[in-house]
Amino acid sequence: MKKVIMLSVVATFGLVLTFGIGNQSTNKATSSIEGVKVIQYAHGET
């Protein structure tokens, strides 16, 4: 039960952080952040 709660807290925090960054950044900055994430994902990094 604790694992489920922890996972949902982490997931919620991740969503809040992502949307917070997106709202504070310009579209160009958000695009570069997403591009870096995609590149890291392609290289198997987290």
TORPA-4810 file (N, C-alpha, C, O; in nm, 3 decimals):
<nodes>
NODE_1_0.084_-0.121_0.000_0.000_0.000_0.000_0.087_0.125_0.000_0.057_0.222_-0.070_M
NODE_2_0.194_0.124_0.078_0.281_0.242_0.082_0.347_0.268_-0.053_0.366_0.383_-0.092_K
NODE_3_0.381_0.161_-0.125_0.444_0.177_-0.257_0.350_0.251_-0.353_0.394_0.338_-0.428_K
NODE_4_0.222_0.216_-0.349_0.124_0.281_-0.438_0.115_0.430_-0.406_0.113_0.513_-0.497_V
NODE_5_0.111_0.463_-0.277_0.102_0.603_-0.236_0.227_0.679_-0.282_0.216_0.789_-0.336_I
NODE_6_0.343_0.620_-0.260_0.468_0.685_-0.300_0.472_0.708_-0.450_0.513_0.815_-0.496_M
NODE_7_0.429_0.608_-0.528_0.430_0.621_-0.674_0.339_0.734_-0.719_0.375_0.812_-0.807_L
NODE_8_0.221_0.743_-0.660_0.127_0.849_-0.700_0.179_0.987_-0.661_0.161_1.083_-0.735_S
NODE_9_0.245_0.996_-0.545_0.304_1.124_-0.502_0.413_1.166_-0.599_0.419_1.281_-0.641_V
NODE_10_0.501_1.072_-0.633_0.610_1.102_-0.726_0.555_1.141_-0.863_0.602_1.237_-0.925_V
NODE_11_0.455_1.068_-0.910_0.395_1.098_-1.041_0.331_1.236_-1.041_0.347_1.313_-1.136_A
NODE_12_0.258_1.268_-0.934_0.194_1.399_-0.924_0.298_1.510_-0.921_0.283_1.611_-0.989_T
NODE_13_0.404_1.491_-0.841_0.511_1.590_-0.832_0.576_1.611_-0.968_0.606_1.723_-1.006_F
NODE_14_0.598_1.502_-1.040_0.657_1.510_-1.173_0.570_1.590_-1.268_0.620_1.672_-1.345_G
NODE_15_0.439_1.566_-1.263_0.346_1.640_-1.350_0.346_1.789_-1.315_0.351_1.874_-1.405_L
NODE_16_0.341_1.820_-1.186_0.341_1.961_-1.143_0.469_2.030_-1.188_0.465_2.142_-1.238_V
NODE_17_0.582_1.961_-1.171_0.710_2.018_-1.211_0.714_2.042_-1.361_0.758_2.147_-1.407_L
NODE_18_0.668_1.944_-1.437_0.669_1.955_-1.584_0.583_2.072_-1.630_0.626_2.153_-1.712_T
NODE_19_0.460_2.080_-1.578_0.370_2.188_-1.619_0.420_2.323_-1.570_0.404_2.424_-1.639_F
NODE_20_0.483_2.326_-1.452_0.538_2.451_-1.400_0.647_2.504_-1.491_0.651_2.623_-1.521_G
NODE_21_0.737_2.415_-1.534_0.844_2.454_-1.626_0.783_2.502_-1.758_0.825_2.604_-1.813_I
NODE_22_0.686_2.428_-1.809_0.623_2.462_-1.936_0.555_2.598_-1.931_0.562_2.675_-2.027_G
NODE_23_0.489_2.628_-1.818_0.416_2.754_-1.807_0.511_2.872_-1.793_0.480_2.981_-1.840_N
NODE_24_0.627_2.853_-1.729_0.719_2.964_-1.704_0.812_2.989_-1.822_0.873_3.095_-1.830_Q
NODE_25_0.823_2.893_-1.912_0.917_2.905_-2.023_0.847_2.952_-2.149_0.725_2.944_-2.160_S
NODE_26_0.927_3.002_-2.243_0.873_3.031_-2.375_0.859_2.900_-2.450_0.912_2.797_-2.406_T
NODE_27_0.788_2.901_-2.563_0.771_2.780_-2.642_0.906_2.727_-2.688_0.927_2.606_-2.692_N
NODE_28_0.997_2.817_-2.724_1.128_2.776_-2.773_1.206_2.702_-2.664_1.264_2.597_-2.689_K
NODE_29_1.206_2.757_-2.543_1.278_2.695_-2.432_1.218_2.560_-2.398_1.290_2.464_-2.373_A
NODE_30_1.085_2.552_-2.398_1.017_2.426_-2.369_1.053_2.321_-2.474_1.075_2.205_-2.442_T
NODE_31_1.060_2.365_-2.600_1.093_2.272_-2.708_1.234_2.217_-2.690_1.257_2.098_-2.711_S
NODE_32_1.330_2.303_-2.650_1.467_2.253_-2.634_1.476_2.158_-2.516_1.550_2.059_-2.521_S
NODE_33_1.400_2.187_-2.408_1.399_2.096_-2.293_1.346_1.959_-2.336_1.404_1.856_-2.301_I
NODE_34_1.235_1.959_-2.411_1.178_1.833_-2.458_1.275_1.762_-2.552_1.286_1.640_-2.548_E
NODE_35_1.344_1.839_-2.635_1.441_1.780_-2.727_1.552_1.709_-2.653_1.593_1.600_-2.690_G
NODE_36_1.601_1.773_-2.545_1.706_1.711_-2.464_1.654_1.582_-2.401_1.725_1.481_-2.399_V
NODE_37_1.530_1.585_-2.351_1.471_1.465_-2.291_1.464_1.352_-2.393_1.495_1.237_-2.362_K
NODE_38_1.422_1.386_-2.516_1.411_1.283_-2.621_1.548_1.225_-2.653_1.563_1.104_-2.669_V
NODE_39_1.649_1.313_-2.662_1.786_1.266_-2.692_1.835_1.174_-2.580_1.890_1.067_-2.607_I
NODE_40_1.814_1.216_-2.454_1.857_1.133_-2.341_1.784_1.000_-2.342_1.845_0.896_-2.316_Q
NODE_41_1.655_1.002_-2.373_1.577_0.878_-2.379_1.631_0.787_-2.487_1.640_0.666_-2.468_Y
NODE_42_1.666_0.845_-2.601_1.718_0.766_-2.712_1.851_0.700_-2.676_1.882_0.592_-2.725_A
NODE_43_1.928_0.767_-2.590_2.057_0.712_-2.548_2.043_0.621_-2.426_2.142_0.569_-2.375_H
NODE_44_1.920_0.600_-2.380_1.895_0.509_-2.268_1.918_0.572_-2.133_1.926_0.502_-2.032_G
NODE_45_1.928_0.705_-2.128_1.945_0.774_-2.001_1.808_0.816_-1.948_1.710_0.821_-2.022_E
NODE_46_1.804_0.845_-1.816_1.677_0.889_-1.757_1.687_1.034_-1.716_1.590_1.090_-1.665_T
</nodes>
